[in-house]
Amino acid sequence: MAMAYVARSSESSQVLTFHSTAKWNAHFDALKQANKLMVVDFTASWCGPCKLMDPVIQEFATKYRDVEFVKIDVDELMEVSQHYQVQGMPTFMLLKKGKVANKVVGVRKEELQRLVEQHRK
């Protein structure tokens, strides 16, 4: 059965979704060499607060074209979520050069936006 392992959340979206740990690792390794901010949205299909943040992440991905936005389902890629010690959702990890620059847990649009603006420079 063939399956797309990396997908865009929607046709106009700049949000990448990973369904394979190997694909995530390859993408992460490639991007950690760049000085580009990556915001990883750790989410789950059953998480109500995560769904509230979906339009926010879409908006930020459109607004901040110089930032990479990634969505990871904690149930699909448990190994990745465990690596980042994700305990509550939604959790947003801000990564720069392969390291955690900051994180936001919960429905906190203003805080996430402030940190994206701070770390994208």
C-alpha positions in Angstrom: 0.0 0.0 0.0 1.6 3.3 -1.1 1.2 6.2 1.2 2.4 9.8 1.2 4.7 10.3 4.1 5.0 14.0 3.8 1.9 16.1 3.1 0.8 19.6 3.0 -2.1 20.3 5.3 -4.0 22.0 2.5 -3.4 23.1 -1.0 -2.4 26.6 -0.1 -0.8 25.7 3.2 2.9 26.0 4.0 2.5 23.5 6.9 4.3 20.2 6.5 2.9 17.0 8.1 5.1 14.0 8.7 3.8 10.5 8.9 7.2 8.7 9.1 10.0 9.1 11.7 12.6 8.5 8.9 11.2 11.3 6.8 11.1 13.6 9.8 14.7 12.8 10.8 15.9 13.5 7.2 14.0 16.8 7.1 15.2 17.8 10.5 18.9 16.9 9.7 18.7 19.0 6.5 17.1 22.0 8.2 19.4 22.1 11.3 22.2 23.3 9.1 20.2 26.3 8.1 19.6 29.3 10.4 15.9 29.0 9.8 13.3 28.8 12.6 11.1 25.6 12.6 7.9 25.5 14.6 6.8 22.0 15.3 3.1 21.6 16.3 2.7 18.4 18.3 -0.9 17.4 18.0 -3.4 14.5 18.1 -6.5 13.9 16.1 -8.6 13.6 19.3 -7.2 16.8 20.9 -9.9 19.6 20.9 -7.5 22.4 21.9 -5.2 21.3 19.0 -8.1 21.9 16.6 -8.5 25.4 17.9 -4.9 26.2 17.0 -5.1 24.7 13.5 -6.3 28.0 11.9 -3.7 29.9 13.9 -0.9 27.7 12.6 -2.2 28.1 9.0 -2.3 31.9 9.5 1.2 32.0 10.8 2.5 29.8 8.0 1.1 32.3 5.5 2.3 35.3 7.4 5.8 34.1 8.3 7.1 32.6 5.0 10.7 32.5 6.4 9.6 30.1 9.1 9.1 26.4 8.6 5.9 25.1 10.2 5.6 21.3 10.8 2.8 19.2 12.2 3.4 15.9 14.0 0.7 13.6 15.4 2.0 12.3 18.7 0.1 9.0 18.2 1.7 8.4 14.8 5.3 9.5 15.6 5.5 8.6 19.3 9.3 8.3 19.1 9.6 12.0 18.0 7.2 13.2 20.7 9.0 11.2 23.4 12.3 12.7 22.2 11.0 16.2 22.8 9.2 15.1 26.1 5.8 16.2 24.9 3.4 15.8 27.8 0.5 18.2 27.0 -1.1 19.3 23.8 -0.9 21.2 21.8 2.8 21.7 22.3 4.8 24.0 19.9 8.5 23.5 19.8 10.5 26.3 18.3 13.7 24.8 16.9 16.7 26.7 15.5 19.9 24.9 14.2 18.6 21.6 15.6 18.1 22.9 19.2 15.0 23.9 21.1 14.9 27.7 21.3 11.6 27.8 23.1 8.3 26.0 23.6 4.6 26.9 24.1 2.1 24.5 25.6 -1.6 25.0 25.2 -3.9 27.4 23.2 -1.6 30.5 23.5 -1.7 32.3 20.2 -0.2 35.6 21.4 2.7 34.0 23.2 3.4 31.7 20.2 3.3 34.7 17.9 5.7 36.7 20.1 8.2 33.9 20.3 8.0 33.3 16.5 8.7 36.9 15.9 11.6 36.9 18.4 13.3 33.8 17.1 12.9 34.2 13.4 15.5 36.9 13.3 
